[in-house]
Amino acid sequence: MELKLILEAVLFASEKPMSTRELRDVCTAAAEQSDDPAIVEFRKPKEADLTETLEALERDYMEATHSYRLMCVAGSWQFVSRPEYAPWLKSAGGGRGRAPKLSQPALETLAIIAYRQPLTRAEMEQIRGVSVDGVLQTLIERGLIEQRGRADVVGRPMTFGTTLQFLEYFGLRNLDELPAADELRRIVVEKPEALLTVDPGLATAPPVQLTSDANGEPRHSDTAQSAANPESASSDSAPVAEGEDAN
């Protein structure tokens, strides 16, 4: 008995994609329930051997003239029908319903996330040049992206990355199978600078509003004081009406 044929039979009978770890567990469980030496022989196959065997089986089906083939999607293996037979499968009612297609803005934002993840909403908008609030929510609801943590910058904004469902949606084994997009990777995203602190332990203020006194201690500039007291600023420098002499 060959490991290749065992894996082929298990995947044919499976109702869902299976990872190499799950296939290994199946082999182990079968050996524990049998005394047949031919079955016990495959009690604990190495995951590297499983992957090598599955890839060989995948090549066999690619070269054969079948209407289906073996495919690894998001790290799990499954038999799938070839795309050219989709019209007949849809007519027979065998095609699963698929979510509506993504809009162009959603696809652009998803591409940016896929190639530059993890990144924040502000970084996405810097690359696209427009707001991404609406499409970001759509991608989250569709399960294509997820929160990945917080960026180590001021405000600790949330970062986002793609999900396993993203790989399944586009039929990718992993992110390494994404088409090359050097242009997206070359775009420089500027990280926001940390704000200066007026005094240790106190609130921060924008750097443009800070100056230093003779002892090097930070203090508010006139600009900051004017912003804090607009009435004082307006009394010291009233606007000049058009046509009046500034003096």
Secondary structure as UniProt FT lines:
FT   HELIX           3..13
FT   HELIX           20..32
FT   HELIX           37..40
FT   TURN            41..42
FT   HELIX           47..63
FT   STRAND          68..73
FT   TURN            74..75
FT   STRAND          76..81
FT   HELIX           83..85
FT   HELIX           86..91
FT   TURN            92..93
FT   HELIX           104..116
FT   STRAND          119..120
FT   HELIX           121..128
FT   HELIX           133..141
FT   TURN            142..143
FT   STRAND          145..150
FT   TURN            154..155
FT   STRAND          158..162
FT   HELIX           164..170
FT   HELIX           175..177
FT   HELIX           182..186
FT   STRAND          196..197
FT   TURN            200..201
FT   STRAND          204..205
FT   HELIX           207..209
FT   STRAND          210..212
FT   TURN            214..215
FT   STRAND          218..220
FT   HELIX           222..228
FT   HELIX           230..236
FT   TURN            242..243
//
